[in-house]
């Protein structure tokens, strides 16, 4: 084998070289920071430059457009731009769309529903002109998506549906597919399901695809769902040139159908498969890897591997405990500043990770207070999130009935059937009277329902204002009252796509906690305006990275803080109530292994006013912690 090792393999270690040169069906189990992307690109380059494989006969599948772009950019330096350009490289969805377009009679005319249009479409399906069911759009959409990713169409779902709720979803699923078929439209999940059905039923198309894609490589194989796995199984050419790379220890997308078993049991599905383990870590210190290794060893379902490094021992992982999220944020930012000032670490090389987006609020507030530049990666800042802006607009209007901007934002939130026609009439009345929009709500409108709805909204605001001014209810009570009196929580859930780290309800609960420190509405509004002004002024790229643990996958930083390591936050309460605790542990492992030099775990002893025990994951990762909290446990000593 050594005779095949060309110049472009000299910088690879022995296991990496074995992976690049291996023939047939190959499973590479690549530990965190072990150089899997380098292996993938070098394998492609080796096949093109040394084995004479045409780039157009290679299919490289990634999970994001960004990963596909970065792979092609790396390959340009290895095989030249023209070769890299002709390579078939893309996401599962883009590859499936390409197959459908080149194979179906009407393939060129396929129209794809993006996520926003899909949500709008589902609202119609669930509304009066459709099945007329009071079901949450986000939940129904997630169930339909998960079903398709498990290769279950509307007929299969209906046949298996038991109980009143699932039967309602089955009817919505049927109407959704029926309406899409009339357009005709496909959603992203259809691309996988339709492609699988086509490859399974049309031998000619399957043969053409196998001829075209003689060599298949799949990145992040631990994140494949059943549909993606079966598509790869069908596409695998007779000469069995299949190369998959992944790490079951980093499988964190079970909520959208990903199955780590696909890589764990790969050799059972493909008995001829060669398995190569990349166990040398180039990223982290020994101390960080030891702690992360102790944590992941608690999982029962996993492949065996020993991650090691030649990097120095480094500083031990540090545990920070704090009274509440505000004190936790203060401790984190103080340590972060000492790293930047004392060690010369750049802000941009530091990341603060957390389980849910709602947890960013206290960290953002503390960054503002201590004048630390930051940005929230993959999400809006807390005060820019839709539900928070809606609540702030309600508070603005209660504080100042002449605030037309706030009035326009919330007069139809939740929907009061006061649309564009109403607003046009209202603005005309306000202009004629020289009054504010709110004051003009009592005017005469062309349609009776407009007057009734406008009057009810006006009364609602005045009652809330009375409760705040005369009854002197606190700001948290006022926010809670707005939510209850408008049924806002139900309204906002209608638009929510179900994800594990983002919940509009959690954000609203966090707002209730945040406003406790303000006595008056004007104090809160002044602070929010300050935050927005500060963010507009921040143009420096050297900023601390705030992000969820899910968003951190594939990244690395000199220093990492994993915040909110409390039982019920990480692991999330859902996993303690019968969810997937092992996936939560993998998620924590992913966060810990982002760190190159320094790793901090922190936890608050209370969250949103409730007592919290230290996460069991802390005790598993750091044996010097005498007692990790079980559900409702005590802080570590």
LUMFIRO-445444 format. One record per residue (C-alpha): residue in one letter; x negated, y negated, z. Coordinates in steps of 0.05 Angstrom, whole numbers. Example, Ala and Ser with C-alpha at 12.3 -4.5 7.8 and 13.67 -1.06 7.14 Angstrom:
LUMFIRO-445444
   type        x        y        z
      a     -246       90      156
      s     -273       21      143
END
This chain:
LUMFIRO-445444
   type        x        y        z
      x        0        0        0
      x      -58      -47       14
      x      -76      -51      -60
      x      -10      -86      -73
      x      -24     -142      -25
      x      -34     -204      -67
      x      -59     -273      -47
      x       10     -298      -26
      x       14     -244       28
      x      -51     -261       64
      x      -19     -304      117
      x       31     -251      137
      x       22     -204      195
      x       22     -128      184
      x       96     -118      198
      x      115     -177      154
      x       73     -147       98
      x      106      -80      107
      x      174     -114      100
      x      154     -151       37
      x      126      -89        4
      x      177      -36       26
      x      217       -2      -29
      x      289       21      -32
      x      339        4       22
      x      306      -36       77
      x      333      -62      144
      x      289     -114      177
      x      306     -128      249
      x      275     -196      260
      x      269     -223      330
      x      276     -297      345
      x      218     -338      318
      x      187     -279      281
      x      183     -311      212
      x      242     -277      177
      x      251     -333      126
      x      178     -328      106
      x      188     -253       96
      x      250     -263       53
      x      217     -315        8
      x      152     -276        2
      x      190     -212      -16
      x      226     -249      -72
      x      161     -281      -95
      x      125     -214      -93
      x      179     -180     -135
      x      175     -236     -187
      x      100     -245     -190
      x       74     -175     -178
      x      130     -128     -198
      x      155     -166     -258
      x      227     -172     -234
      x      266     -227     -270
      x      290     -279     -221
      x      359     -276     -254
      x      364     -203     -232
      x      354     -222     -159
      x      413     -239     -113
      x      396     -273      -48
      x      455     -284       -1
      x      454     -334       56
      x      507     -359      105
      x      503     -433       92
      x      491     -478       32
      x      435     -511       71
      x      399     -444       80
      x      407     -428        6
      x      378     -497      -13
      x      319     -489       35
      x      304     -419        9
      x      301     -445      -63
      x      257     -503      -42
      x      208     -455       -9
      x      209     -410      -70
      x      191     -467     -116
      x      123     -469      -82
      x      114     -394      -90
      x      141     -377     -159
      x      150     -445     -192
      x      211     -488     -203
      x      237     -454     -266
      x      236     -385     -234
      x      268     -410     -169
      x      323     -445     -209
      x      344     -381     -246
      x      347     -341     -181
      x      418     -323     -158
      x      419     -354      -89
      x      480     -375      -50
      x      530     -362        5
      x      577     -302        4
      x      634     -347      -16
      x      597     -380      -73
      x      573     -313     -100
      x      644     -284      -96
      x      672     -344     -131
      x      621     -336     -187
      x      640     -262     -195
      x      714     -279     -197
      x      704     -336     -247
      x      663     -293     -295
      x      709     -232     -289
      x      782     -255     -285
      x      820     -279     -347
      x      840     -343     -310
      x      776     -346     -270
      x      753     -412     -297
      x      816     -445     -272
      x      813     -420     -200
      x      831     -476     -152
      x      802     -471      -81
      x      836     -497      -18
      x      786     -530       27
      x      797     -527      102
      x      834     -594      106
      x      881     -577       48
      x      892     -508       77
      x      915     -538      144
      x      963     -585      107
      x      989     -526       66
      x     1000     -484      130
      x     1038     -541      161
      x     1086     -539      103
      x     1093     -464      109
      x     1110     -469      184
      x     1156     -529      174
      x     1230     -535      157
      x     1220     -519       83
      x     1182     -456      101
      x     1191     -406      157
      x     1211     -462      206
      x     1174     -431      265
      x     1143     -468      324
      x     1074     -437      316
      x     1007     -471      324
      x      976     -483      255
      x      905     -470      280
      x      923     -405      313
      x      962     -378      253
      x      906     -400      206
      x      854     -364      249
      x      895     -299      250
      x      904     -300      175
      x      830     -314      164
      x      808     -259      211
      x      856     -210      178
      x      828     -224      108
      x      757     -218      134
      x      777     -149      158
      x      805     -133       89
      x      878     -136      111
      x      925     -174       65
      x      995     -199       81
      x     1026     -131       66
      x      978      -94      110
      x      986     -145      166
      x     1062     -140      163
      x     1059      -65      166
      x     1016      -67      229
      x     1050     -127      264
      x     1082     -110      331
      x     1119     -156      378
      x     1157     -220      363
      x     1096     -266      358
      x     1058     -224      307
      x     1122     -212      267
      x     1130     -288      262
      x     1058     -294      240
      x     1069     -239      189
      x     1127     -277      158
      x     1085     -341      156
      x     1028     -301      124
      x     1076     -274       71
      x     1104     -343       54
      x     1034     -374       54
      x     1010     -323        3
      x     1074     -330      -38
      x     1067     -405      -43
      x      993     -402      -58
      x     1007     -353     -114
      x     1055     -401     -148
      x     1003     -457     -153
      x      957     -415     -162
      x      909     -429     -104
      x      856     -389      -65
      x      829     -404        4
      x      758     -387       24
      x      778     -321       55
      x      813     -301      -10
      x      746     -306      -45
      x      720     -247       -4
      x      784     -206       -5
      x      797     -216      -80
      x      725     -202      -98
      x      725     -138      -57
      x      790     -115      -90
      x      763     -131     -159
      x      697      -94     -149
      x      734      -34     -119
      x      786      -29     -174
      x      749      -51     -237
      x      691       -4     -255
      x      670      -48     -314
      x      661     -110     -270
      x      625      -69     -217
      x      577      -41     -269
      x      563     -110     -298
      x      549     -139     -228
      x      503      -82     -210
      x      465      -91     -275
      x      459     -165     -263
      x      440     -161     -190
      x      387     -106     -191
      x      355     -131     -126
      x      398     -155      -68
      x      373     -191       -6
      x      418     -213       51
      x      398     -262      106
      x      430     -264      176
      x      460     -195      166
      x      483     -191      238
      x      535     -245      221
      x      569     -207      165
      x      642     -188      173
      x      674     -125      146
      x      692     -157       79
      x      621     -183       67
      x      591     -116       88
      x      636      -77       40
      x      622     -125      -17
      x      547     -114       -7
      x      558      -39       -3
      x      595      -40      -70
      x      544      -86     -104
      x      483      -45      -82
      x      454      -19     -147
      x      442       56     -161
      x      367       45     -154
      x      383       23      -82
      x      345      -43      -81
      x      377      -72      -19
      x      341     -114       33
      x      377     -140       95
      x      348     -183      150
      x      379     -200      217
      x      378     -196      292
      x      436     -166      329
      x      411     -201      392
      x      432     -266      358
      x      501     -246      333
      x      547     -301      358
      x      604     -306      309
      x      651     -250      332
      x      708     -300      336
      x      708     -304      260
      x      700     -230      248
      x      624     -221      249
      x      605     -150      270
      x      534     -138      299
      x      549      -64      288
      x      536      -77      214
      x      461      -83      227
      x      459      -38      289
      x      491       21      252
      x      461        4      184
      x      419       67      181
      x      481      110      193
      x      517       78      133
      x      452       80       91
      x      415      143      115
      x      356      129       67
      x      344       61       97
      x      274       42      122
      x      274        1      186
      x      220      -50      201
      x      219      -91      265
      x      189     -161      267
      x      173     -168      341
      x      117     -220      343
      x      145     -287      363
      x      109     -349      337
      x      154     -401      372
      x      158     -394      447
      x      113     -385      507
      x      108     -319      544
      x      147     -347      603
      x      206     -367      559
      x      207     -300      523
      x      204     -261      588
      x      264     -297      616
      x      304     -291      551
      x      284     -217      546
      x      309     -202      616
      x      375     -235      599
      x      389     -197      533
      x      367     -131      564
      x      433     -133      603
      x      472     -121      539
      x      492      -49      527
      x      504      -55      451
      x      438      -74      419
      x      378      -49      380
      x      314      -35      419
      x      255      -81      406
      x      199     -113      446
      x      189     -186      430
      x      118     -209      445
      x       74     -269      430
      x        2     -291      429
      x       24     -360      453
      x        2     -381      523
      x       40     -364      587
      x       67     -435      592
      x      107     -467      648
      x      160     -424      683
      x      232     -435      664
      x      261     -488      710
      x      329     -485      743
      x      366     -550      758
      x      427     -550      803
      x      470     -611      813
      x      533     -632      848
      x      574     -647      785
      x      564     -658      710
      x      546     -731      721
      x      490     -714      770
      x      469     -657      725
      x      464     -704      665
      x      424     -753      708
      x      374     -699      728
      x      367     -675      656
      x      355     -745      627
      x      305     -761      682
      x      264     -699      667
      x      272     -711      592
      x      244     -782      600
      x      185     -756      640
      x      169     -706      584
      x      170     -762      533
      x      130     -811      575
      x       82     -762      607
      x       71     -709      553
      x       79     -750      490
      x      138     -708      468
      x      183     -743      418
      x      257     -751      435
      x      273     -716      369
      x      235     -655      392
      x      281     -646      453
      x      350     -615      452
      x      405     -611      503
      x      451     -551      490
      x      520     -537      519
      x      576     -487      510
      x      633     -533      489
      x      635     -601      455
      x      674     -631      514
      x      611     -623      556
      x      574     -675      515
      x      613     -732      549
      x      572     -736      614
      x      507     -727      575
      x      525     -783      526
      x      545     -829      583
      x      479     -816      618
      x      438     -827      554
      x      473     -894      547
      x      461     -912      620
      x      387     -894      618
      x      378     -924      548
      x      357     -858      516
      x      370     -854      441
      x      412     -794      422
      x      457     -764      369
      x      509     -709      372
      x      492     -656      320
      x      549     -625      281
      x      604     -664      316
      x      628     -734      330
      x      607     -769      393
      x      657     -760      450
      x      689     -829      443
      x      695     -822      368
      x      737     -758      371
      x      807     -765      345
      x      844     -746      408
      x      800     -792      451
      x      811     -850      403
      x      886     -837      406
      x      886     -839      483
      x      843     -901      484
      x      891     -934      435
      x      950     -919      482
      x      910     -950      539
      x      893    -1011      496
      x      966    -1023      480
      x      988    -1014      552
      x      934    -1065      572
      x      952    -1114      515
      x     1019    -1109      481
      x      993    -1156      426
      x      938    -1107      404
      x      964    -1093      334
      x      906    -1047      316
      x      921    -1000      374
      x      996    -1004      359
      x      985     -983      287
      x      943     -923      308
      x      993     -893      356
      x     1063     -915      336
      x     1070     -851      297
      x     1025     -807      341
      x     1055     -757      355
      x     1101     -761      295
      x     1163     -804      306
      x     1180     -805      231
      x     1156     -877      228
      x     1117     -876      163
      x     1093     -926      111
      x     1163     -953       95
      x     1175     -968      169
      x     1107    -1002      177
      x     1119    -1045      117
      x     1186    -1069      146
      x     1155    -1079      215
      x     1099    -1121      188
      x     1150    -1164      150
      x     1190    -1175      214
      x     1127    -1191      254
      x     1104    -1240      201
      x     1171    -1275      197
      x     1175    -1282      273
      x     1102    -1298      284
      x     1101    -1243      336
      x     1059    -1181      349
      x     1078    -1114      318
      x     1097    -1086      386
      x     1143    -1144      404
      x     1176    -1137      335
      x     1196    -1064      347
      x     1264    -1089      371
      x     1280    -1119      302
      x     1332    -1095      252
      x     1309    -1041      204
      x     1340    -1015      140
      x     1352     -946      168
      x     1383     -932      236
      x     1334     -877      254
      x     1276     -926      248
      x     1307     -972      299
      x     1322     -915      347
      x     1251     -885      342
      x     1219     -954      347
      x     1261     -970      408
      x     1242     -905      443
      x     1168     -917      430
      x     1173     -988      456
      x     1209     -964      519
      x     1156     -910      530
      x     1099     -961      528
      x     1135    -1009      575
      x     1149     -953      625
      x     1076     -932      623
      x     1055    -1004      632
      x     1103    -1011      692
      x     1075     -948      724
      x     1004     -974      716
      x     1016    -1047      737
      x     1071    -1042      788
      x     1064     -971      816
      x      988     -977      812
      x      977     -906      787
      x      904     -888      774
      x      873     -883      705
      x      869     -807      707
      x      943     -805      726
      x      959     -853      670
      x      923     -811      618
      x      958     -749      644
      x     1025     -785      640
      x     1012     -807      568
      x      997     -734      549
      x     1060     -707      584
      x     1109     -761      562
      x     1089     -756      489
      x     1077     -680      488
      x     1010     -700      458
      x      975     -634      475
      x     1025     -594      433
      x     1018     -644      376
      x      943     -643      373
      x      939     -567      376
      x      979     -564      311
      x      917     -588      274
      x      865     -551      312
      x      824     -498      277
      x      806     -447      330
      x      732     -447      345
      x      697     -424      408
      x      661     -489      425
      x      710     -543      406
      x      778     -555      439
      x      817     -619      435
      x      851     -601      501
      x      783     -593      535
      x      764     -662      508
      x      828     -692      537
      x      815     -659      604
      x      744     -687      602
      x      772     -757      589
      x      814     -751      652
      x      751     -735      690
      x      712     -791      656
      x      762     -847      673
      x      759     -833      748
      x      700     -881      755
      x      739     -940      726
      x      789     -978      769
      x      821    -1017      712
      x      836    -1005      639
      x      795    -1066      618
      x      733    -1036      652
      x      741     -972      612
      x      753    -1010      547
      x      692    -1053      558
      x      650     -991      569
      x      677     -956      507
      x      662    -1018      465
      x      592    -1020      494
      x      580     -947      475
      x      603     -959      403
      x      560    -1021      397
      x      500     -984      423
      x      510     -928      373
      x      515     -977      316
      x      450    -1010      338
      x      413     -943      341
      x      378     -934      275
      x      316     -898      301
      x      308     -826      278
      x      272     -809      342
      x      333     -788      381
      x      350     -732      430
      x      392     -677      399
      x      457     -661      434
      x      493     -599      407
      x      532     -537      423
      x      495     -471      430
      x      528     -447      365
      x      499     -507      328
      x      429     -494      354
      x      421     -427      317
      x      361     -428      271
      x      330     -490      302
      x      271     -501      348
      x      248     -556      396
      x      189     -568      441
      x      236     -574      501
      x      306     -547      510
      x      356     -560      566
      x      414     -511      569
      x      467     -550      608
      x      529     -523      643
      x      502     -455      664
      x      561     -445      711
      x      605     -384      714
      x      667     -402      673
      x      628     -450      628
      x      572     -404      605
      x      596     -350      602
      x      661     -383      580
      x      722     -366      621
      x      754     -332      561
      x      699     -279      561
      x      711     -267      636
      x      785     -259      622
      x      776     -200      575
      x      735     -232      519
      x      666     -211      494
      x      617     -222      551
      x      560     -191      511
      x      569     -243      456
      x      567     -298      508
      x      501     -269      533
      x      475     -268      461
      x      495     -341      455
      x      456     -359      518
      x      397     -320      490
      x      400     -359      425
      x      398     -424      465
      x      339     -402      508
      x      298     -379      448
      x      303     -447      414
      x      250     -472      463
      x      177     -473      444
      x      143     -501      506
      x      192     -521      561
      x      259     -491      579
      x      307     -516      632
      x      373     -484      655
      x      420     -529      693
      x      488     -521      726
      x      538     -566      762
      x      569     -540      827
      x      635     -572      807
      x      667     -584      739
      x      729     -628      728
      x      739     -627      803
      x      736     -551      810
      x      681     -513      848
      x      636     -472      803
      x      586     -416      818
      x      520     -410      782
      x      524     -368      718
      x      509     -294      724
      x      463     -306      664
      x      417     -348      707
      x      407     -290      756
      x      396     -242      698
      x      344     -287      665
      x      309     -312      728
      x      300     -255      780
      x      273     -306      830
      x      344     -331      837
      x      370     -290      895
      x      444     -290      880
      x      477     -307      815
      x      550     -325      819
      x      602     -275      799
      x      669     -307      782
      x      679     -357      837
      x      609     -342      865
      x      561     -389      901
      x      504     -432      874
      x      437     -398      871
      x      392     -407      930
END
